[in-house]
Every structure is written in C-alpha cells, then in structure tokens.
Amino acid sequence: MTRSRPTMSGFLGYQGWRALRHRNYRLFFAGQLTSLVGTWMMTVAQSWLVLQLTGNPFDLGVVSAVQFLPVLVLGLFGGVIADSLPKRRTLVVTQGVASILSFVMFVLVFTHTVQVWHVLVIAFVLGIRNAVDMPTRQAFAVEMVGREDISNAVALNSAMFNGARVIGPAVAGLTIGAFGVAPAFLLDAISYLAVIVALLQMREPELHTRPGIARPQSVTAVFVHLREGLVYVRRTKVVLIATVVIGLVSTFGMNFTVVIPPLTQMVLHSDATGYGFLMAATGVGSIISALTIAFSGRTTPLVIGLGALLLGVAEVVMSVTGSFPIALLCMFFAGVGGIGMAATANTVIQLNVPDQLRGRVLSVYTTVFAGSTPVGGLVTGAIASTYGAAVAIGLGGAASLATGVGAIAWLRGRPMRPLPIARVPEPTRTADPIPTP
C-alpha cells in the first residue's frame, strides 16, 4: 500500500498554519518578515549609535521617549484613521515613510555627520508614523484572513515578529562589529520595499473588507469616535485587564533597548555582538511562545498574568548575575513571558471587538503598549544612569512580577472559560452590535 505525500494545502490546513491558507496573508507574512528583520537591525544600530555618541544610558531613554511619545499622544487618533481610511493604502504610505527615514539615517552615519539631535528628530517623525501604522496594521489582519482565522493570524504575526527578533539583532551585532552601524540602516531602508510590494500585489476582492466609519468632518466628530472606543474598553472587563497589564509591564519591564546596551557593556563586559545575541535570545523565547499559542488552538486569558510573572522573574534574576550565559537564559525566558502576555492580550481583544470598533480599540492597546515607552524609557534610563543598569532592570522586573501576580489573582477570581481560536462565525455586512460585557 502506497503512502500519499503531504500536500501544501494539507500543510496549510494544520491548526497552527490556518491563516496561511489566504494568499493575501501569505504575501503580507513574507513581506513583513523581511521588513521586520531590517527593523530589528535598525533598533540595535540606533541604540548602539547613541551609546557611542554620548556614552550615557539616560540618552537611550530620551531617544526611546521621543520615538514613542507621538504614539502616546496620537495613537488613539491613529485608530480613527484605521477605521475610516482604506487600510492597505494607508499601510503603503506608512511603510514608505519609514523606508525614507532609515535611508536618511544611513546617509548621516555614512558621511560621519550624524549627531544626537539628528537621531532625536528622525525618531520623533518615526513615532508619528507609528501612531498611524500600528493600529492600522493590527486591524488589517482580520481583512486578510476573516474572523474565522484571526486568532491564528495574531499568533503567527507574533511568531513572525519574534522570528525577526532572532535574526535581526544577531545579524546587526555581526554587521556592526564588522562594518559599523551605517549598513544596518541601509538594509532596514531596503527591507521596507518587500512589504510595500506585498501590499501592492494583494487581490482586493479577496480581502474581507468591512464598511468603515464615516470620515469625521469636525474635531467634535473625531472625539466622538475616540470616546466610542474608550467606552468599549472600559466596559469590557477582559479587554480592560488585558490593556492595563500590557500598559504596566511595557512601562516598567520591557525597556530592553534602554537597559540592555549598558548592561552588556558595564556588567557583562561584552560588545555589540554580545548585545545582538542577548536580544536574539529574547527572540528565540518569543517565537517558541508564539508558536505554542498558534498550535494550541485555544486562548486562555490567564496566560496574560502568567506571562507578566515569568518576564518579571527573568529580569530579577538577570539583575543579580554577571554571567553572560545566565543572562542569555534570562533573556530567553523574558521573551517567553513577554510574548505569551502580549500575544494573548492581542488575541483576547481581537476575539471580543466588533469590526466597526476594531481600529479604535486596537489603538488603545497599541497606545498603552508602545506609548508607555516614553515614561518607562525615561525612568529606566535615569535609574540606569544613576544607580546602574542592573538596578534598573531589577526594579522593572519586580514591577512586572507584581503586575503578573495581581492579574492572576483578578483573572482567577472570574468565571472565565478559555476562548476558542477557531470557528468564529463570519459576521454579516450590517454593523455588529457592541456585545454586553
């Protein structure tokens, strides 16, 4: 008896890969993966460049704050844009802007004219772009795969993001060690072309596009739309707890670009290559966590608290070790906990939000996730500059640990069943009513 070989369609039908059955999502996945490798290279290069220019960890916090401050201020307005403008076209523009900014950084570094104020200005403009790009990209996922496969797409997006985190920092560390920081910015600029081409190659009829909200014609209308998203988050308890945990942990425990470079230099006595591999270790843990979620077939809100707890424990241990191998292991578990928390929170929100509010509710999530960085980056940078990087990461870990314990206590006290990842029915063309919390 002959045994048939597995086909590609059968492979894509497996629980963990369902979202890849959609051609548009496959294009997005490939293009975004390439772009994110470049983004992680740029992140490592930018942090290392600032440390070379100033030698002060506090300046890393300033750059981080300047880059994410626009998300904090404008992120909710980005959600209104995501709900009112065509998402695919909006993403083409935001990806193009990011490519231009990285190319400008390459020119400045290559010509040896770069100064800290250049980095600050470009980081600020990139932050304005992120305020629109982040909620739009999150909300666009459901248009590529439909509600039936949205949870799998969220998990695969997390795996993609953290797969790039494995490759990007490691390649960046080796590239910076061999050629300096300039090539990292150039490769990032080029990598955005992959996602732009992917977006342009998508088939419009295959997108699960829903009628957006009417474009607001006045300031009052804009704030009315903002209020609808905020009220939904406040009234939907599981969405609220997911958002609060993400906000607290990202403020105090996820400022790796601020605290890891000085920790690498001053505590672990390593160089740019070591920094790259520490960040890559976080990525390895993150991708394992994301794939576990993708293949598990279920989303349990309790994982939000457990992930924050694991992240906190890993950072506390890292703060008291001077061993590079132990630090690598800690970064691995920090990645497992961090992405377990973030991916589960994102999935819980995606499964609960109605389509007509998706962009605005996700803008709340992305605002607290990325927008809390200005506060956390400045605080972490100030602590690292005054008391040392080990104290900074230890305090951040303690805050994350406490947040995780609180979230677990809250979630365990609620009768909450695990949420199924598959078989969410496709909604009709009419607007979905806001579900009762």
MARTI-767863 format. One record per residue (C-alpha): residue in one letter; x negated, y negated, z negated. Coordinates in steps of 0.25 Angstrom, whole numbers, plus 5000, padded with zeros to 4 digits. Layout:
BEGIN
<pt a,<X,Y,Z>>;
...
***
This chain:
BEGIN
<pt m,<5000,5000,5000>>;
<pt t,<4994,4987,5004>>;
<pt r,<4994,4975,4994>>;
<pt s,<4998,4961,5000>>;
<pt r,<4989,4950,4998>>;
<pt p,<4994,4938,4990>>;
<pt t,<4998,4926,5000>>;
<pt m,<4996,4911,4998>>;
<pt s,<5011,4910,4996>>;
<pt g,<5011,4921,4985>>;
<pt f,<4999,4914,4978>>;
<pt l,<5007,4900,4978>>;
<pt g,<5019,4907,4973>>;
<pt y,<5012,4911,4960>>;
<pt q,<5017,4904,4947>>;
<pt g,<5004,4896,4946>>;
<pt w,<5004,4890,4960>>;
<pt r,<5018,4888,4964>>;
<pt a,<5016,4873,4967>>;
<pt l,<5006,4876,4977>>;
<pt r,<5017,4882,4986>>;
<pt h,<5020,4868,4990>>;
<pt r,<5012,4863,5002>>;
<pt n,<5012,4848,4997>>;
<pt y,<5008,4852,4983>>;
<pt r,<4996,4861,4989>>;
<pt l,<4991,4849,4997>>;
<pt f,<4992,4840,4984>>;
<pt f,<4985,4850,4976>>;
<pt a,<4973,4851,4985>>;
<pt g,<4972,4836,4987>>;
<pt q,<4974,4833,4973>>;
<pt l,<4964,4843,4968>>;
<pt t,<4953,4837,4977>>;
<pt s,<4957,4823,4973>>;
<pt l,<4956,4827,4958>>;
<pt v,<4942,4833,4959>>;
<pt g,<4938,4819,4964>>;
<pt t,<4946,4812,4953>>;
<pt w,<4939,4820,4942>>;
<pt m,<4925,4817,4949>>;
<pt m,<4929,4802,4948>>;
<pt t,<4933,4803,4934>>;
<pt v,<4920,4810,4930>>;
<pt a,<4912,4800,4938>>;
<pt q,<4919,4788,4933>>;
<pt s,<4917,4792,4918>>;
<pt w,<4902,4795,4921>>;
<pt l,<4900,4782,4929>>;
<pt v,<4906,4773,4917>>;
<pt l,<4897,4780,4907>>;
<pt q,<4885,4778,4916>>;
<pt l,<4889,4763,4918>>;
<pt t,<4891,4760,4903>>;
<pt g,<4887,4771,4894>>;
<pt n,<4899,4768,4885>>;
<pt p,<4910,4779,4883>>;
<pt f,<4920,4767,4880>>;
<pt d,<4919,4763,4894>>;
<pt l,<4924,4776,4899>>;
<pt g,<4937,4773,4890>>;
<pt v,<4938,4760,4897>>;
<pt v,<4938,4765,4911>>;
<pt s,<4948,4776,4907>>;
<pt a,<4957,4766,4901>>;
<pt v,<4956,4757,4913>>;
<pt q,<4959,4768,4922>>;
<pt f,<4971,4773,4915>>;
<pt l,<4977,4760,4909>>;
<pt p,<4985,4758,4922>>;
<pt v,<4991,4772,4921>>;
<pt l,<4995,4768,4907>>;
<pt v,<5001,4754,4911>>;
<pt l,<5007,4758,4925>>;
<pt g,<5009,4773,4924>>;
<pt l,<5024,4772,4922>>;
<pt f,<5025,4763,4934>>;
<pt g,<5018,4773,4942>>;
<pt g,<5029,4783,4938>>;
<pt v,<5039,4773,4944>>;
<pt i,<5031,4773,4957>>;
<pt a,<5030,4788,4957>>;
<pt d,<5046,4789,4956>>;
<pt s,<5048,4778,4967>>;
<pt l,<5038,4780,4978>>;
<pt p,<5034,4792,4986>>;
<pt k,<5024,4800,4978>>;
<pt r,<5016,4805,4989>>;
<pt r,<5013,4792,4996>>;
<pt t,<5010,4786,4982>>;
<pt l,<5000,4796,4979>>;
<pt v,<4993,4794,4993>>;
<pt v,<4991,4779,4989>>;
<pt t,<4986,4782,4975>>;
<pt q,<4976,4793,4979>>;
<pt g,<4971,4783,4990>>;
<pt v,<4969,4772,4979>>;
<pt a,<4961,4782,4970>>;
<pt s,<4952,4786,4982>>;
<pt i,<4949,4772,4985>>;
<pt l,<4945,4769,4970>>;
<pt s,<4936,4781,4969>>;
<pt f,<4929,4776,4982>>;
<pt v,<4927,4762,4977>>;
<pt m,<4920,4769,4964>>;
<pt f,<4911,4777,4973>>;
<pt v,<4907,4765,4981>>;
<pt l,<4904,4757,4968>>;
<pt v,<4896,4768,4962>>;
<pt f,<4888,4772,4975>>;
<pt t,<4884,4757,4977>>;
<pt h,<4880,4756,4962>>;
<pt t,<4889,4744,4960>>;
<pt v,<4899,4751,4950>>;
<pt q,<4902,4744,4937>>;
<pt v,<4911,4748,4926>>;
<pt w,<4921,4737,4930>>;
<pt h,<4922,4744,4943>>;
<pt v,<4926,4757,4937>>;
<pt l,<4936,4750,4928>>;
<pt v,<4943,4743,4940>>;
<pt i,<4944,4755,4948>>;
<pt a,<4948,4764,4936>>;
<pt f,<4959,4753,4934>>;
<pt v,<4964,4754,4948>>;
<pt l,<4964,4769,4948>>;
<pt g,<4972,4768,4936>>;
<pt i,<4983,4760,4943>>;
<pt r,<4983,4771,4954>>;
<pt n,<4984,4782,4944>>;
<pt a,<4996,4775,4937>>;
<pt v,<5004,4778,4950>>;
<pt d,<4997,4791,4955>>;
<pt m,<4998,4799,4942>>;
<pt p,<5014,4799,4941>>;
<pt t,<5016,4800,4956>>;
<pt r,<5007,4812,4957>>;
<pt q,<5013,4819,4945>>;
<pt a,<5027,4816,4951>>;
<pt f,<5023,4820,4965>>;
<pt a,<5021,4835,4960>>;
<pt v,<5036,4838,4960>>;
<pt e,<5037,4833,4974>>;
<pt m,<5027,4843,4979>>;
<pt v,<5032,4855,4972>>;
<pt g,<5046,4852,4967>>;
<pt r,<5051,4854,4953>>;
<pt e,<5050,4869,4954>>;
<pt d,<5035,4869,4955>>;
<pt i,<5032,4856,4948>>;
<pt s,<5026,4862,4935>>;
<pt n,<5017,4871,4943>>;
<pt a,<5012,4859,4951>>;
<pt v,<5009,4852,4938>>;
<pt a,<5001,4863,4933>>;
<pt l,<4994,4865,4946>>;
<pt n,<4991,4850,4946>>;
<pt s,<4985,4851,4932>>;
<pt a,<4976,4863,4937>>;
<pt m,<4972,4854,4949>>;
<pt f,<4969,4842,4941>>;
<pt n,<4960,4850,4932>>;
<pt g,<4954,4859,4943>>;
<pt a,<4949,4846,4948>>;
<pt r,<4944,4842,4934>>;
<pt v,<4936,4855,4934>>;
<pt i,<4930,4852,4948>>;
<pt g,<4929,4836,4948>>;
<pt p,<4921,4834,4935>>;
<pt a,<4911,4845,4937>>;
<pt v,<4909,4840,4952>>;
<pt a,<4908,4826,4947>>;
<pt g,<4898,4829,4936>>;
<pt l,<4889,4836,4946>>;
<pt t,<4891,4825,4956>>;
<pt i,<4888,4814,4947>>;
<pt g,<4875,4822,4942>>;
<pt a,<4870,4823,4956>>;
<pt f,<4875,4811,4963>>;
<pt g,<4880,4801,4953>>;
<pt v,<4895,4796,4951>>;
<pt a,<4897,4790,4965>>;
<pt p,<4900,4803,4973>>;
<pt a,<4911,4807,4963>>;
<pt f,<4919,4794,4966>>;
<pt l,<4918,4796,4981>>;
<pt l,<4922,4811,4980>>;
<pt d,<4934,4806,4972>>;
<pt a,<4938,4796,4983>>;
<pt i,<4937,4806,4994>>;
<pt s,<4945,4817,4985>>;
<pt y,<4958,4808,4985>>;
<pt l,<4959,4810,5000>>;
<pt a,<4963,4824,4998>>;
<pt v,<4975,4821,4990>>;
<pt i,<4979,4810,5000>>;
<pt v,<4978,4819,5012>>;
<pt a,<4986,4830,5004>>;
<pt l,<4997,4820,5001>>;
<pt l,<4998,4815,5015>>;
<pt q,<4999,4830,5020>>;
<pt m,<5011,4833,5011>>;
<pt r,<5024,4837,5018>>;
<pt e,<5034,4826,5014>>;
<pt p,<5047,4836,5016>>;
<pt e,<5041,4846,5006>>;
<pt l,<5040,4836,4995>>;
<pt h,<5051,4837,4984>>;
<pt t,<5053,4822,4984>>;
<pt r,<5064,4816,4976>>;
<pt p,<5070,4803,4977>>;
<pt g,<5062,4793,4969>>;
<pt i,<5068,4781,4961>>;
<pt a,<5071,4768,4968>>;
<pt r,<5059,4759,4968>>;
<pt p,<5060,4749,4957>>;
<pt q,<5063,4735,4962>>;
<pt s,<5060,4728,4950>>;
<pt v,<5052,4728,4937>>;
<pt t,<5065,4732,4929>>;
<pt a,<5067,4744,4938>>;
<pt v,<5053,4748,4936>>;
<pt f,<5054,4748,4921>>;
<pt v,<5068,4755,4922>>;
<pt h,<5061,4767,4930>>;
<pt l,<5050,4767,4919>>;
<pt r,<5060,4768,4908>>;
<pt e,<5067,4780,4914>>;
<pt g,<5054,4788,4914>>;
<pt l,<5050,4784,4900>>;
<pt v,<5064,4787,4894>>;
<pt y,<5064,4801,4901>>;
<pt v,<5050,4804,4894>>;
<pt r,<5055,4799,4880>>;
<pt r,<5068,4807,4881>>;
<pt t,<5062,4820,4886>>;
<pt k,<5055,4825,4874>>;
<pt v,<5046,4835,4880>>;
<pt v,<5041,4825,4891>>;
<pt l,<5039,4815,4879>>;
<pt i,<5030,4824,4871>>;
<pt a,<5022,4828,4884>>;
<pt t,<5020,4814,4887>>;
<pt v,<5016,4810,4873>>;
<pt v,<5006,4821,4871>>;
<pt i,<4999,4818,4885>>;
<pt g,<4998,4803,4881>>;
<pt l,<4992,4806,4867>>;
<pt v,<4982,4817,4872>>;
<pt s,<4978,4809,4884>>;
<pt t,<4975,4797,4876>>;
<pt f,<4966,4803,4866>>;
<pt g,<4962,4817,4871>>;
<pt m,<4960,4816,4886>>;
<pt n,<4950,4805,4888>>;
<pt f,<4939,4814,4893>>;
<pt t,<4933,4804,4903>>;
<pt v,<4930,4795,4892>>;
<pt v,<4925,4804,4881>>;
<pt i,<4918,4816,4889>>;
<pt p,<4907,4808,4896>>;
<pt p,<4901,4802,4883>>;
<pt l,<4903,4815,4876>>;
<pt t,<4896,4822,4887>>;
<pt q,<4884,4813,4887>>;
<pt m,<4883,4810,4872>>;
<pt v,<4888,4823,4865>>;
<pt l,<4886,4834,4875>>;
<pt h,<4873,4828,4881>>;
<pt s,<4877,4831,4895>>;
<pt d,<4879,4823,4908>>;
<pt a,<4889,4820,4920>>;
<pt t,<4888,4835,4924>>;
<pt g,<4892,4839,4910>>;
<pt y,<4903,4829,4909>>;
<pt g,<4909,4835,4922>>;
<pt f,<4909,4849,4917>>;
<pt l,<4915,4845,4904>>;
<pt m,<4927,4838,4912>>;
<pt a,<4927,4850,4921>>;
<pt a,<4929,4859,4909>>;
<pt t,<4941,4852,4905>>;
<pt g,<4946,4854,4919>>;
<pt v,<4944,4869,4918>>;
<pt g,<4952,4870,4906>>;
<pt s,<4963,4861,4912>>;
<pt i,<4964,4869,4925>>;
<pt i,<4965,4882,4917>>;
<pt s,<4976,4876,4908>>;
<pt a,<4984,4870,4921>>;
<pt l,<4983,4884,4928>>;
<pt t,<4988,4891,4915>>;
<pt i,<5000,4881,4915>>;
<pt a,<5003,4883,4930>>;
<pt f,<5003,4898,4929>>;
<pt s,<5010,4899,4916>>;
<pt g,<5023,4896,4923>>;
<pt r,<5028,4888,4910>>;
<pt t,<5026,4875,4903>>;
<pt t,<5027,4875,4888>>;
<pt p,<5027,4860,4882>>;
<pt l,<5019,4865,4870>>;
<pt v,<5007,4866,4879>>;
<pt i,<5007,4851,4879>>;
<pt g,<5003,4851,4864>>;
<pt l,<4994,4863,4865>>;
<pt g,<4986,4857,4876>>;
<pt a,<4984,4844,4868>>;
<pt l,<4980,4852,4856>>;
<pt l,<4969,4860,4864>>;
<pt l,<4964,4848,4870>>;
<pt g,<4962,4841,4856>>;
<pt v,<4955,4853,4850>>;
<pt a,<4945,4854,4862>>;
<pt e,<4942,4839,4861>>;
<pt v,<4940,4840,4846>>;
<pt v,<4930,4852,4848>>;
<pt m,<4923,4844,4859>>;
<pt s,<4921,4832,4850>>;
<pt v,<4912,4841,4840>>;
<pt t,<4904,4849,4849>>;
<pt g,<4891,4845,4856>>;
<pt s,<4891,4857,4865>>;
<pt f,<4893,4856,4880>>;
<pt p,<4899,4870,4881>>;
<pt i,<4909,4868,4870>>;
<pt a,<4912,4854,4876>>;
<pt l,<4915,4861,4889>>;
<pt l,<4924,4871,4882>>;
<pt c,<4931,4860,4875>>;
<pt m,<4934,4852,4887>>;
<pt f,<4940,4865,4893>>;
<pt f,<4950,4867,4882>>;
<pt a,<4953,4852,4883>>;
<pt g,<4956,4854,4897>>;
<pt v,<4965,4866,4894>>;
<pt g,<4973,4858,4883>>;
<pt g,<4974,4845,4891>>;
<pt i,<4979,4850,4904>>;
<pt g,<4988,4860,4896>>;
<pt m,<4994,4848,4889>>;
<pt a,<4995,4839,4902>>;
<pt a,<5000,4849,4912>>;
<pt t,<5011,4854,4902>>;
<pt a,<5015,4840,4899>>;
<pt n,<5016,4836,4914>>;
<pt t,<5024,4849,4917>>;
<pt v,<5034,4847,4906>>;
<pt i,<5036,4833,4911>>;
<pt q,<5038,4837,4926>>;
<pt l,<5048,4848,4922>>;
<pt n,<5056,4838,4914>>;
<pt v,<5056,4826,4922>>;
<pt p,<5067,4823,4933>>;
<pt d,<5062,4819,4946>>;
<pt q,<5067,4805,4947>>;
<pt l,<5059,4802,4934>>;
<pt r,<5046,4811,4937>>;
<pt g,<5037,4800,4941>>;
<pt r,<5040,4791,4929>>;
<pt v,<5040,4802,4919>>;
<pt l,<5027,4807,4924>>;
<pt s,<5021,4793,4924>>;
<pt v,<5024,4793,4909>>;
<pt y,<5016,4806,4908>>;
<pt t,<5004,4801,4917>>;
<pt t,<5004,4787,4910>>;
<pt v,<5002,4793,4896>>;
<pt f,<4993,4804,4901>>;
<pt a,<4983,4795,4909>>;
<pt g,<4988,4781,4904>>;
<pt s,<4984,4785,4889>>;
<pt t,<4969,4785,4894>>;
<pt p,<4967,4770,4893>>;
<pt v,<4970,4771,4878>>;
<pt g,<4963,4784,4876>>;
<pt g,<4951,4781,4884>>;
<pt l,<4948,4768,4877>>;
<pt v,<4950,4775,4863>>;
<pt t,<4942,4787,4867>>;
<pt g,<4931,4778,4873>>;
<pt a,<4930,4769,4861>>;
<pt i,<4929,4781,4852>>;
<pt a,<4918,4788,4860>>;
<pt s,<4910,4775,4861>>;
<pt t,<4911,4772,4846>>;
<pt y,<4911,4786,4840>>;
<pt g,<4906,4795,4851>>;
<pt a,<4913,4804,4862>>;
<pt a,<4914,4816,4852>>;
<pt v,<4923,4808,4842>>;
<pt a,<4931,4802,4854>>;
<pt i,<4935,4816,4860>>;
<pt g,<4937,4822,4846>>;
<pt l,<4947,4811,4842>>;
<pt g,<4954,4813,4855>>;
<pt g,<4955,4828,4853>>;
<pt a,<4960,4826,4839>>;
<pt a,<4971,4817,4844>>;
<pt s,<4975,4827,4855>>;
<pt l,<4975,4838,4845>>;
<pt a,<4985,4831,4836>>;
<pt t,<4994,4827,4848>>;
<pt g,<4994,4842,4852>>;
<pt v,<4998,4846,4838>>;
<pt g,<5009,4836,4838>>;
<pt a,<5014,4840,4852>>;
<pt i,<5014,4855,4848>>;
<pt a,<5022,4852,4835>>;
<pt w,<5032,4844,4843>>;
<pt l,<5034,4854,4854>>;
<pt r,<5035,4866,4845>>;
<pt g,<5046,4859,4838>>;
<pt r,<5055,4858,4850>>;
<pt p,<5062,4870,4856>>;
<pt m,<5055,4869,4870>>;
<pt r,<5055,4880,4880>>;
<pt p,<5043,4882,4890>>;
<pt l,<5046,4875,4903>>;
<pt p,<5047,4884,4915>>;
<pt i,<5037,4879,4926>>;
<pt a,<5045,4885,4938>>;
<pt r,<5059,4885,4944>>;
<pt v,<5063,4871,4941>>;
<pt p,<5075,4869,4950>>;
<pt e,<5073,4859,4961>>;
<pt p,<5082,4846,4958>>;
<pt t,<5092,4840,4967>>;
<pt r,<5090,4828,4975>>;
<pt t,<5098,4820,4965>>;
<pt a,<5091,4814,4953>>;
<pt d,<5089,4823,4941>>;
<pt p,<5095,4818,4928>>;
<pt i,<5086,4816,4917>>;
<pt p,<5087,4828,4908>>;
<pt t,<5091,4827,4894>>;
<pt p,<5078,4828,4885>>;
***
